[in-house]
Amino acid sequence: MTDTTTTEPSSESNINRRRSVRLPGSRGVQVSIGVSILLLLAGLLLFDGPMAGVLGLWGLSLLAATIVGVVAYRIWYRYGS
């Protein structure tokens, strides 16, 4: 009886694995970017004074965290696992 199994993953399984990860285009990322844009617009158009600054900072922070998180996840997924 000959063992024909291989421990190396095939290139086809790697392609399927890469396609199965959908985080950067997922609904959560889209909602996060949408909320951050709404916070920025609310700070610019609807409020004035300290509240405008607070909403703007929240919007910028959420947008930056989303972008950094997506990039970090892509790097980790590509090279870390």
Secondary structure, DSSP 4 states (H G I P E B T S, - for coil): ------SSPPHHHHHHHHHH--GGGSHHHHHHHHHHHHHHHHHHHT--THHHHHHHHHHHHHHHHHHHHHHHHHHIIIII-
